[in-house]
Amino acid sequence: MDQGGHTVLYAKNIHGKMPIASTTKIMTALLTLEAACKNNKTVTITDGMVKVEGSSMGLRAGNRIKLRSLAEGMLAVSGNDAANSAATAVGGSLDAFAGMMNEKARALGMNDTHYVTPSGLDDKNHYSSAYDLALLASYAMENKDFADIVGKKTIKVHFESPDETRTYKNHNKLLSMYGGCSGVKTGFTKKSGRCLVSSAEKDGISVIAVTLSDPCDWDDHKKLLDYGFSKLESVKTDDTSFSASVPVAGGLKNTVRVSGTEGENIVVVRENRQNLKRSVQLPRFVYAPVKKGEVLGSVRYALNGKVVAENELTANENIDYKHLQKNFFAKMKDKIKFGLFSR
Protein backbone atom coordinates (compact mmCIF):
# COMPACT_ATOMS: atom_id res chain seq x y z
CA MET A 1 0.00 0.00 0.00
CA ASP A 2 1.09 3.55 -0.78
CA GLN A 3 1.36 4.97 2.73
CA GLY A 4 0.17 8.46 1.86
CA GLY A 5 -2.62 7.75 -0.63
CA HIS A 6 -3.66 4.28 0.65
CA THR A 7 -3.56 2.91 -2.90
CA VAL A 8 -3.37 -0.88 -2.81
CA LEU A 9 -0.56 -1.98 -5.14
CA TYR A 10 -0.74 -5.74 -4.60
CA ALA A 11 -3.36 -7.77 -2.78
CA LYS A 12 -4.23 -11.31 -1.76
CA ASN A 13 -7.10 -12.05 0.63
CA ILE A 14 -6.71 -8.54 2.07
CA HIS A 15 -10.09 -8.53 3.85
CA GLY A 16 -9.78 -11.99 5.40
CA LYS A 17 -10.35 -11.80 9.17
CA MET A 18 -7.35 -13.46 10.81
CA PRO A 19 -5.53 -13.59 14.16
CA ILE A 20 -2.87 -10.89 14.24
CA ALA A 21 -0.75 -11.66 17.33
CA SER A 22 1.43 -8.76 18.52
CA THR A 23 0.77 -6.56 15.49
CA THR A 24 -2.13 -5.66 17.81
CA LYS A 25 0.36 -3.50 19.68
CA ILE A 26 0.42 -1.00 16.81
CA MET A 27 -3.00 0.11 18.02
CA THR A 28 -2.14 -0.25 21.71
CA ALA A 29 1.03 1.82 21.37
CA LEU A 30 -0.69 4.43 19.21
CA LEU A 31 -3.40 5.05 21.82
CA THR A 32 -0.77 5.07 24.56
CA LEU A 33 1.32 7.67 22.74
CA GLU A 34 -1.72 9.82 22.00
CA ALA A 35 -2.53 9.75 25.73
CA ALA A 36 1.11 10.47 26.61
CA CYS A 37 1.08 13.49 24.31
CA LYS A 38 -1.56 15.01 26.58
CA ASN A 39 -0.17 13.68 29.86
CA ASN A 40 2.94 11.51 29.89
CA LYS A 41 2.15 10.34 33.38
CA THR A 42 4.16 7.97 35.50
CA VAL A 43 2.62 4.52 35.89
CA THR A 44 3.20 2.44 39.03
CA ILE A 45 3.28 -1.21 37.93
CA THR A 46 1.10 -3.67 39.86
CA ASP A 47 1.00 -7.47 40.02
CA GLY A 48 -2.19 -7.50 37.94
CA MET A 49 -0.57 -5.56 35.13
CA VAL A 50 2.30 -7.99 34.65
CA LYS A 51 0.46 -11.29 35.12
CA VAL A 52 0.41 -12.09 31.42
CA GLU A 53 2.11 -14.80 29.38
CA GLY A 54 4.39 -14.31 26.41
CA SER A 55 7.04 -11.76 25.56
CA SER A 56 8.02 -9.22 28.19
CA MET A 57 10.08 -6.08 28.74
CA GLY A 58 10.80 -7.27 32.27
CA LEU A 59 8.43 -5.12 34.31
CA ARG A 60 8.02 -5.90 38.00
CA ALA A 61 5.41 -4.81 40.52
CA GLY A 62 6.54 -1.55 42.08
CA ASN A 63 8.37 -0.28 38.98
CA ARG A 64 7.55 3.31 38.04
CA ILE A 65 7.71 4.18 34.34
CA LYS A 66 6.29 6.77 31.94
CA LEU A 67 3.54 5.99 29.41
CA ARG A 68 5.85 6.70 26.48
CA SER A 69 8.39 4.27 27.89
CA LEU A 70 5.71 1.57 28.01
CA ALA A 71 5.01 2.23 24.33
CA GLU A 72 8.72 1.84 23.63
CA GLY A 73 8.78 -1.51 25.42
CA MET A 74 5.76 -2.91 23.60
CA LEU A 75 6.97 -1.79 20.17
CA ALA A 76 10.64 -2.77 20.49
CA VAL A 77 10.48 -6.12 22.28
CA SER A 78 6.71 -6.72 22.08
CA GLY A 79 6.26 -6.60 25.84
CA ASN A 80 2.87 -8.01 26.78
CA ASP A 81 3.49 -6.67 30.27
CA ALA A 82 3.98 -3.19 28.80
CA ALA A 83 0.78 -3.49 26.73
CA ASN A 84 -1.32 -4.55 29.73
CA SER A 85 0.20 -1.88 31.96
CA ALA A 86 -0.41 0.90 29.44
CA ALA A 87 -3.95 -0.31 28.72
CA THR A 88 -4.83 -0.30 32.41
CA ALA A 89 -3.26 3.10 32.96
CA VAL A 90 -4.94 4.72 29.94
CA GLY A 91 -8.30 2.95 29.88
CA GLY A 92 -8.80 2.11 33.54
CA SER A 93 -9.21 -1.59 32.72
CA LEU A 94 -8.35 -3.99 29.92
CA ASP A 95 -11.98 -4.19 28.79
CA ALA A 96 -12.37 -0.43 28.71
CA PHE A 97 -9.16 -0.07 26.74
CA ALA A 98 -10.35 -2.69 24.24
CA GLY A 99 -13.40 -0.48 23.76
CA MET A 100 -11.09 2.43 22.96
CA MET A 101 -9.20 0.26 20.47
CA ASN A 102 -12.39 -0.72 18.67
CA GLU A 103 -13.63 2.86 18.62
CA LYS A 104 -10.38 4.01 17.02
CA ALA A 105 -10.55 1.16 14.51
CA ARG A 106 -14.03 2.23 13.41
CA ALA A 107 -12.88 5.84 13.07
CA LEU A 108 -10.04 4.72 10.78
CA GLY A 109 -12.34 2.60 8.59
CA MET A 110 -10.96 -0.72 9.83
CA ASN A 111 -14.11 -2.68 9.04
CA ASP A 112 -12.55 -6.17 9.33
CA THR A 113 -11.20 -5.63 12.84
CA HIS A 114 -12.24 -6.40 16.40
CA TYR A 115 -9.94 -6.14 19.42
CA VAL A 116 -10.23 -8.00 22.73
CA THR A 117 -6.75 -7.72 24.26
CA PRO A 118 -4.07 -5.00 24.15
CA SER A 119 -1.30 -7.56 23.64
CA GLY A 120 -2.70 -9.71 20.84
CA LEU A 121 -2.87 -13.01 22.70
CA ASP A 122 -5.19 -15.42 20.90
CA ASP A 123 -8.94 -15.00 21.27
CA LYS A 124 -11.59 -16.08 18.76
CA ASN A 125 -13.07 -12.58 18.80
CA HIS A 126 -9.72 -10.84 18.33
CA TYR A 127 -8.87 -10.39 14.65
CA SER A 128 -8.05 -8.02 11.84
CA SER A 129 -7.14 -8.12 8.14
CA ALA A 130 -4.09 -7.28 6.07
CA TYR A 131 -5.90 -4.25 4.61
CA ASP A 132 -6.94 -2.91 8.01
CA LEU A 133 -3.43 -3.31 9.41
CA ALA A 134 -2.04 -1.40 6.43
CA LEU A 135 -4.54 1.41 7.08
CA LEU A 136 -3.58 1.45 10.75
CA ALA A 137 0.16 1.44 10.06
CA SER A 138 -0.22 4.27 7.56
CA TYR A 139 -2.03 6.34 10.18
CA ALA A 140 0.34 5.39 13.00
CA MET A 141 3.43 6.37 11.01
CA GLU A 142 2.07 9.92 10.82
CA ASN A 143 2.55 10.09 14.60
CA LYS A 144 6.13 11.35 15.06
CA ASP A 145 6.62 9.60 18.41
CA PHE A 146 5.40 6.29 17.00
CA ALA A 147 7.57 6.57 13.87
CA ASP A 148 10.60 7.49 15.97
CA ILE A 149 10.25 4.40 18.16
CA VAL A 150 9.58 1.78 15.47
CA GLY A 151 12.43 3.10 13.31
CA LYS A 152 15.14 2.39 15.89
CA LYS A 153 17.14 -0.85 15.91
CA THR A 154 17.82 -0.38 19.62
CA ILE A 155 16.15 1.89 22.13
CA LYS A 156 17.05 3.08 25.60
CA VAL A 157 14.11 3.05 28.02
CA HIS A 158 14.27 4.98 31.26
CA PHE A 159 12.71 3.69 34.49
CA GLU A 160 11.94 6.14 37.28
CA SER A 161 11.97 3.38 39.88
CA PRO A 162 14.39 1.80 40.05
CA ASP A 163 16.26 4.78 38.56
CA GLU A 164 17.90 3.10 35.60
CA THR A 165 17.99 2.97 31.81
CA ARG A 166 17.64 -0.32 29.96
CA THR A 167 18.58 -0.99 26.34
CA TYR A 168 16.25 -3.10 24.20
CA LYS A 169 16.88 -4.51 20.71
CA ASN A 170 14.03 -4.20 18.24
CA HIS A 171 12.58 -7.55 17.10
CA ASN A 172 12.02 -6.18 13.59
CA LYS A 173 15.00 -7.56 11.65
CA LEU A 174 13.93 -5.74 8.49
CA LEU A 175 15.42 -2.57 9.99
CA SER A 176 18.82 -4.17 9.29
CA MET A 177 17.86 -6.34 6.32
CA TYR A 178 16.19 -3.76 4.07
CA GLY A 179 17.54 -0.35 3.17
CA GLY A 180 15.04 2.38 3.95
CA CYS A 181 12.99 0.26 6.34
CA SER A 182 11.30 2.52 8.88
CA GLY A 183 9.18 0.09 10.97
CA VAL A 184 6.73 -1.32 12.02
CA LYS A 185 5.85 -4.45 14.09
CA THR A 186 6.30 -8.20 14.29
CA GLY A 187 3.94 -10.78 15.80
CA PHE A 188 3.71 -14.51 16.44
CA THR A 189 1.54 -17.07 18.19
CA LYS A 190 1.00 -20.71 17.28
CA LYS A 191 -2.50 -19.90 16.10
CA SER A 192 -1.65 -16.79 14.07
CA GLY A 193 1.69 -17.89 12.69
CA ARG A 194 4.25 -15.26 11.75
CA CYS A 195 2.69 -11.80 11.28
CA LEU A 196 4.56 -8.77 10.04
CA VAL A 197 3.69 -5.17 9.25
CA SER A 198 6.55 -3.24 7.65
CA SER A 199 7.18 0.20 6.23
CA ALA A 200 9.95 1.68 4.13
CA GLU A 201 10.78 5.08 2.67
CA LYS A 202 12.88 5.95 -0.40
CA ASP A 203 13.11 9.20 -2.34
CA GLY A 204 10.01 10.64 -0.71
CA ILE A 205 7.91 7.53 -1.33
CA SER A 206 6.61 5.49 1.61
CA VAL A 207 5.25 1.96 1.30
CA ILE A 208 3.46 -0.33 3.77
CA ALA A 209 3.50 -4.14 3.52
CA VAL A 210 1.51 -6.65 5.58
CA THR A 211 1.60 -10.43 5.75
CA LEU A 212 -0.36 -12.69 8.10
CA SER A 213 0.47 -16.35 8.75
CA ASP A 214 3.54 -16.19 6.52
CA PRO A 215 6.52 -18.42 7.42
CA CYS A 216 8.73 -16.55 4.90
CA ASP A 217 7.80 -13.04 5.98
CA TRP A 218 11.27 -11.45 5.93
CA ASP A 219 11.93 -12.43 2.31
CA ASP A 220 8.36 -11.77 1.23
CA HIS A 221 8.40 -8.26 2.67
CA LYS A 222 11.61 -7.39 0.85
CA LYS A 223 9.93 -8.46 -2.40
CA LEU A 224 6.67 -6.66 -1.57
CA LEU A 225 8.43 -3.42 -0.68
CA ASP A 226 10.57 -3.60 -3.83
CA TYR A 227 7.42 -4.13 -5.89
CA GLY A 228 5.70 -1.19 -4.19
CA PHE A 229 8.54 1.19 -4.99
CA SER A 230 8.61 -0.01 -8.60
CA LYS A 231 4.94 0.93 -9.02
CA LEU A 232 5.12 4.43 -7.53
CA GLU A 233 6.55 7.74 -8.72
CA SER A 234 7.11 11.00 -6.90
CA VAL A 235 5.99 14.05 -8.89
CA LYS A 236 7.31 17.49 -7.94
CA THR A 237 4.71 20.29 -7.78
CA ASP A 238 6.75 23.43 -8.40
CA ASP A 239 4.86 26.52 -9.57
CA THR A 240 7.56 29.09 -8.78
CA SER A 241 7.87 29.87 -12.50
CA PHE A 242 4.17 30.71 -12.82
CA SER A 243 3.31 34.36 -13.44
CA ALA A 244 0.05 36.11 -14.32
CA SER A 245 -1.78 39.42 -13.95
CA VAL A 246 -5.07 39.94 -12.14
CA PRO A 247 -7.14 43.13 -12.71
CA VAL A 248 -7.44 45.40 -9.67
CA ALA A 249 -10.56 47.50 -9.04
CA GLY A 250 -10.01 50.86 -7.38
CA GLY A 251 -6.24 50.61 -7.21
CA LEU A 252 -3.36 52.92 -8.09
CA LYS A 253 -2.47 50.24 -10.65
CA ASN A 254 -4.95 48.43 -12.86
CA THR A 255 -3.35 44.98 -12.43
CA VAL A 256 -1.29 43.05 -9.91
CA ARG A 257 1.26 40.39 -10.76
CA VAL A 258 0.90 37.02 -9.05
CA SER A 259 3.40 34.19 -8.81
CA GLY A 260 3.36 30.60 -7.72
CA THR A 261 4.99 28.68 -4.90
CA GLU A 262 6.78 25.37 -4.51
CA GLY A 263 4.67 22.61 -3.02
CA GLU A 264 5.15 19.09 -1.76
CA ASN A 265 5.74 16.12 -4.01
CA ILE A 266 2.81 13.96 -5.03
CA VAL A 267 3.17 10.19 -5.00
CA VAL A 268 1.27 8.56 -7.88
CA VAL A 269 1.06 5.12 -9.44
CA ARG A 270 3.31 5.29 -12.51
CA GLU A 271 0.67 4.01 -14.88
CA ASN A 272 -1.76 6.70 -13.65
CA ARG A 273 0.67 9.60 -14.11
CA GLN A 274 -1.20 10.80 -17.22
CA ASN A 275 -4.38 11.20 -15.12
CA LEU A 276 -2.78 13.91 -12.99
CA LYS A 277 -4.36 17.21 -14.08
CA ARG A 278 -3.16 20.75 -13.26
CA SER A 279 -5.50 23.74 -13.17
CA VAL A 280 -5.09 27.42 -12.25
CA GLN A 281 -7.66 29.08 -9.98
CA LEU A 282 -7.67 32.91 -10.09
CA PRO A 283 -10.45 35.47 -9.56
CA ARG A 284 -11.69 37.64 -12.45
CA PHE A 285 -10.57 40.71 -10.48
CA VAL A 286 -9.70 41.83 -6.95
CA TYR A 287 -10.42 45.01 -4.98
CA ALA A 288 -7.70 47.32 -3.75
CA PRO A 289 -5.91 47.38 -1.45
CA VAL A 290 -3.74 44.34 -2.24
CA LYS A 291 -0.85 43.41 0.02
CA LYS A 292 2.36 41.78 -1.17
CA GLY A 293 2.25 38.06 -0.34
CA GLU A 294 -1.55 38.03 -0.15
CA VAL A 295 -3.01 34.74 -1.43
CA LEU A 296 -5.11 35.49 -4.51
CA GLY A 297 -5.51 32.04 -6.02
CA SER A 298 -4.02 28.58 -6.34
CA VAL A 299 -2.76 25.87 -8.66
CA ARG A 300 -4.57 22.61 -8.09
CA TYR A 301 -3.42 19.10 -8.93
CA ALA A 302 -6.16 16.50 -9.27
CA LEU A 303 -5.86 12.76 -9.77
CA ASN A 304 -8.95 11.09 -11.18
CA GLY A 305 -10.99 14.13 -10.15
CA LYS A 306 -9.69 14.29 -6.56
CA VAL A 307 -7.51 17.24 -5.54
CA VAL A 308 -4.25 15.80 -4.20
CA ALA A 309 -2.17 18.99 -3.93
CA GLU A 310 -2.69 22.74 -4.05
CA ASN A 311 -0.07 25.51 -4.29
CA GLU A 312 -0.81 29.13 -3.44
CA LEU A 313 -0.64 32.01 -5.92
CA THR A 314 0.38 35.23 -4.18
CA ALA A 315 0.60 38.93 -5.02
CA ASN A 316 4.07 40.23 -5.93
CA GLU A 317 3.45 43.81 -4.81
CA ASN A 318 1.35 46.21 -2.77
CA ILE A 319 -1.47 48.00 -4.57
CA ASP A 320 -3.03 50.88 -2.61
CA TYR A 321 -6.43 52.51 -3.06
CA LYS A 322 -6.71 54.96 -5.94
CA HIS A 323 -8.38 57.27 -3.41
CA LEU A 324 -8.49 57.08 0.35
CA GLN A 325 -12.25 56.63 0.07
CA LYS A 326 -14.43 55.46 -2.78
CA ASN A 327 -18.12 56.15 -2.92
CA PHE A 328 -20.66 53.41 -3.46
CA PHE A 329 -21.33 54.26 -7.11
CA ALA A 330 -17.65 54.24 -8.03
CA LYS A 331 -17.27 50.78 -6.48
CA MET A 332 -20.28 49.49 -8.40
CA LYS A 333 -18.87 50.91 -11.62
CA ASP A 334 -15.61 49.04 -11.10
CA LYS A 335 -17.45 45.84 -10.21
CA ILE A 336 -19.56 45.99 -13.39
CA LYS A 337 -16.54 46.86 -15.52
CA PHE A 338 -14.31 44.08 -14.30
CA GLY A 339 -17.10 41.58 -13.98
CA LEU A 340 -17.93 41.94 -17.65
CA PHE A 341 -14.52 42.34 -19.23
CA SER A 342 -12.00 40.42 -17.08
CA ARG A 343 -10.90 37.09 -18.38
N, C-alpha and C positions, 0 to 999 in steps of 0.2 A: 504494500500500500504506500502511495505517496503520502508522506506524513502531513504535509500542509493542506493538500486538496482532498485527501481521503479517497483518491482514485485507486480502485483495485486493479493491480497490474497482472496478477496471477492468482487463481483461486481453485481450491478443491475442497468440497464439503465445508464451505466457510461458515454456514449457519447451523452445522451440526452441534447439538448440545452435548458437551463432554466434560468430564472432570478436568480440573485445571491446576490441581496441586498448588504449589507456592507462587504461581503467577498471580494468585489471589492477592498477594501482598502488594501488587502495584496499586490496587484500590486502597488497601489498608494504609499504606505509606502515604499515598496522596492525601487522604482525609486527615491523617496525622499531621502532615506538613502544612496543610491549610489551617488546621487548628493552631499549630505552633506559630504560624505567621501572625496570628492575632494574640496569642499568649503562649510563649514557649515555656510553659510551666515545668516545674520539677516534679517528677513522679516518684513516690515512695513505693518500691516493689513489695508486694505481699506474697504469701505462700500461694494463694489462689491464682495469682497472675502467672506464676511460673509452673504450675502443675499441668503441663502439657507435653505430650510425646513429640518426638521428632527433633529436627535441627534446632540449635540453640545458640544464643550469643553469650551464654553463661551468666545470666542474671540470677541473683540470689535475693531471698527475702531480706529487706532492710536496705538494699541498694537504693541510692537516690540518683536519678538520671533525668535529663531533659527529654521532652517529647521528640525534638529533632534527632537526638541521639538514638532514641528507640527506632525511628525511621531508618537511620543509618544501619542499625543492627539487623533489621528485617530485610533490607534491600541487599546488603553486602553478603551476609552469611545466612540469610533466610531464617532468622531467629523466630521460631514459633512463640518463644517466651516474650520476645519484643513485641510481636503482633498482638498477643493477648493483653500485655501490659498497656500498650497504647490504646487498644480498643476499650479497655475498662476505664482508662483515664479520660478518654475523649467522649465516649458514649455513656458512661455510667455503668454499663453492663455489656456482656458480649452480645446478647440479643438486641439490645438497643443500638449497638454499633452496627450489627448486621442490617438493621433497618435503615441506618444512614447509608450503608453501602448500596443497598438496593435502590434507595431514593436517588443517589448520585448516578447509578447505572441507568435508571429511567431518563434522567435529565440529559444524559449523553447519547441517548438513542440505542442503548445496549439491550435490544429486545430479546436476545437469546440467553440472558444471564439471570441467575438467582444466587445470592450469597447466603450462607448459613454461618460460616466461621471466618474470623479474620486471618487465619493462618493458611487455610486451604486443605486442611485434613479432610479425608474422604467423608462425604455424606451424600445420599442419593438426591437430595434437594439442592446440592451445591454444584453449580455448573456454569459454563459459559461457552462461547464459540470462538473460533479463530478470528472471525470478523469483529466481534465485540471487543476482543482483547487488542486488536489492532487500533480500533477507535479509542479505547482507553489509553493505550500507550501513546498515541498521537497527542491526546489531550494532556497526559501526565508530563510529557517531555516539554510542554510549554511552561511548566512550573520550573523556575530556575533552580530552586533547592533540590527538587527531585532529579533534574537532569544532572546537576553537579554530583549528586551521590552516586547514581547508577553509572556515571562515566568514569569512576575511579577504580583502578585495579586494586588498590589498598586504601583503607580509610582509618583514620585515628578517631576513636570515640572516647569522649571524656565522661567520666563518672564523677559526680559530686561527692558520693559516699559509697565506698571509700574513695578518697581523692586520688584518682589515677587516670591514666589514659591508656587504652588498649588499642592495638592495631589488628584489624581484620582484613583478610584477603577476600576479594570478591569472587563468588562462585562462577561468575560469567566468564568463561574462558575465551569467548569471542573478543573480549577487549584486547587480548594479546594475539589472537589468531587472525583477526580481520582488520586491515587498515581502515580507519575511519569509524570503527564501531564506537557507539556512544552509549550503549545500554542494551537490554533493560533488565530482564529477570528470568531466572531458571526455575524449574519446578519438577518434583518427582514424588510419586507414590506408586505402590505396586498396581493400584487400580488405574491410575491416570497414565502411567508410563512417563517417558521423558517429555516435558513440556518446556518450550522456550519461546520467549518474546524478545526480539532483538531490534536494534535501531542502528543506523549508520548514516554518516553525513560526508558528502564529498562535493566540492565546488558549489556549495550553496544548495545542494539537493539532499533531502533527508528521506530515508526509506525505512519502513517498518516491516518486519517479517514475523510470522507466527507459525509454529507447528505444535500440534498436540498429539501425544502418543506416537512419538517419532524416535526410534532407537538410533537414528543417524543424524540427529538434529544439528550438530556442529557443522558437518559437511553440507547438509541441506541448506542451512542458513547462509553459508558463504555463497552457494549457488543462487539462492533466492535474492540475496542482496545484490549480487552482480547483475542478475537479470533485471531487477528494479532500476538500477542505475542506467542500464543499457536502453531502457524504454523512456527515460525522462530527459528533458532538456531545460536548461535555465535560460530564460529570455530576459535581457536587460531592458528596462523601461526608462530610457533617458530622453527627456524632452527639453534639455537645456538649449538645443539649437532652434527650438520653435520661437517664432516671432510673428506678431500680428498687431493690427491697430483696431481699437474699439472706439466708436464715436462717443464724445462726451457732451452732454447737454448742460448748458449754463456755465461752461468753463472758460478760462483764459485761453485754452487751446481746444481745438475742435475734436482732437483724437488723443488717445493715450496708447503708448506701446505696451504690449504685454509679452512676457516670455515664460518659458516652461521651466520645470524643475526636474531633477533626477530622482527617480523613484526606486523602489525595491525590485529585485528580479522576480519574474514569474516562472514557476515550474510547471511545464506542460508535458503531456505525452507527445513524443516526437511526431507520431503520425497525425496528431491533431493540431500541429503548429499552424497549418494554413487556416484553421478555424478561429484563430486569435485576431480579433478586429479592433482597430484603433479609431476613436472618434474624438473630435474637438467640441467642447461645450463652451460657448461664449454668448453673452447677452447681445441683443441688437444695439444697445447703447447703455451708457451709465450716466448718472447725475454727478456733477461736481458737488463737493470736492472729492478728489481721488488721492489717496495717500500711497506713496511708494511702498511696494511690498504687499499692498492690499490684494487679497484673492478675488479675482474677477471671473474666473472660469476654471476649467479642468480638461485634462486629456484622459479619456477613459479607455481601458482595455477590457474587452469582453470575450469570453470563451463560451461558444455555444449559447450566446445570449445572456450569460451571467457575467456581471462586472467583477473582474478578479484583481484589478489594480486601477488606481486613479491618481494622477499627478496634478498638482495645482498650477494654474496660470496666474501670474501676479503682475501688477503694474510696475513699470520701470521708473516712474517719475511721479512727482506731486503735481496735481492739477487743481488750482484754486478756483473759487467762484469768479465769474466774470464781474459780478458786482457783489458787494457785501450782502445785499438783500435782493431777492427777486420777487416780483409780485406774482400773484396767482396766475394771471393771464399769460405772463411771459413763460412760466413753467409749463403751462398747458400747450403753448405754441411749440416749445421745444419737444415736448412729448409727442405731439402729433407729427412734427417734422421727422424726428428720428424713428418714430414707430412705422412711418410709411416708407421711408427711403433708406434705412439702414439695411445692410445685408443680413 
